[in-house]
């Protein structure tokens, strides 16, 4: 039995609309959450970090 065989047409339509809305939002806003977590990337990853943010603060704000 497939996941859609035991559901009503209303639930199938609701699931279809939810998936379509998720795709629309992904096209508009891009990826909300990263594909991998920080611990999966390891310590050598040079992504967003607090250290980078702190290095961007002008000296007169430090």
C-alpha positions in Angstrom: 0.0 0.0 0.0 1.5 3.4 -1.0 1.2 6.4 1.2 -1.5 8.0 -1.0 -3.8 4.9 -1.2 -5.2 5.2 2.3 -5.9 9.0 2.3 -8.9 10.9 1.3 -8.9 13.2 -1.7 -9.1 16.2 0.6 -5.9 15.2 2.4 -4.2 14.5 -0.9 -5.1 17.9 -2.2 -4.0 19.5 1.1 -0.6 17.7 0.8 -0.3 18.8 -2.8 -1.0 22.4 -1.9 1.5 22.3 1.0 4.2 20.9 -1.3 3.5 23.5 -4.0 3.6 26.3 -1.4 7.0 25.0 0.0 8.4 25.0 -3.6 7.2 28.5 -4.2 8.7 29.8 -0.9 12.0 28.0 -1.8 12.1 29.8 -5.2 11.5 33.1 -3.5 13.6 32.9 -0.4 16.2 30.2 -1.3 17.4 27.6 1.1 16.3 28.3 4.7 18.3 25.7 6.4 21.7 24.4 5.3 22.1 20.9 3.8 24.6 20.0 6.5 25.1 20.9 10.1 28.2 22.5 11.5 29.4 19.3 13.1 29.0 17.5 9.8 31.2 20.0 8.0 34.0 19.9 10.6 36.2 22.6 12.0 37.9 23.5 8.6 34.7 24.9 7.1 34.9 28.6 6.4 31.2 29.5 6.5 29.2 31.9 8.6 30.5 32.3 12.1 30.6 34.7 15.0 34.3 35.2 14.4 33.6 36.5 10.9 30.9 38.8 12.2 33.2 40.2 15.0 35.9 40.8 12.4 33.5 43.0 10.4 32.8 45.4 13.3 34.5 48.8 12.8 37.1 49.7 15.4 35.1 52.5 16.8 32.3 50.1 17.7 34.5 47.5 19.4 
